[in-house]
Amino acid sequence: FKFLSQSFLFVLFQICKNQLLTVLKKTHNIPYIPKCGIRKKWNMFLSTFENRLDKKGRVSVPASFRSYLSNLGYNGIICYPSFNNNCIEAWPQDRIEKISIAIESLNPFEEKKDYFATSILSESSNLQFDSEGRILITSKLLKHAKIKSNMLFVGQGKTFQIWEPSNYEKFKVTAKRKSNIYRASLKWEQKLNK
């Protein structure tokens, strides 16, 4: 009987949550019942943040970026030099694992497998956060991105990039112009309305 009554109350609660809360407030003289629900966790790298290298060559990763990585179960990032720009690509481990699987699926006797493995996997660095959320970016990566002291952490959704600020500002002008030209190729409304 107890099981049936709990099940019944659960179903009743799901069907008429607001009415039930009102009744409970009145019958049990409860002034406030907090809303129930599951908060959605941070699930993307968004926005742009500027930070500076300290004297030991460490930089603090933005808290929201660390939060997303922590939600994924990671305490660091994988970084490699960008193919397209003078910046650093920064990915969670699961993304780099997907790239590795895609590279492994290529014909082992084709040279493009070696090209991708060399350009991405062999150039990647696993950078762990210290107790204050800082990473030590390798000099090779800093040189590729032409970073001397200040850098921008640029959210890209499921990944982010690290840029030298003036280089990013130049790229951003081009990106905005080209985004306007290519915006119809996103077809986001069709995907959103499915």
Buried (B, 14 or more C-beta within 10 A) or exposed (E): EEEEEEEEEEEEBEEEEEEBBEEEEEEEEEEEEEEEEEEEEBEBBBEBBEBEBEEEEBBBBBEBBBBBBBEBEBEBBBBBBBEEBBBBBBBBBEBBEEBBEEBEEBEEEEEEBBEBBEBBBEBBBEBEBEEEBBBBBBEEBBEBBEBEEBBBBBBEEEBBBBBBEEBBEEBBEEEEEEEEEEEEEEEEEEEEEE
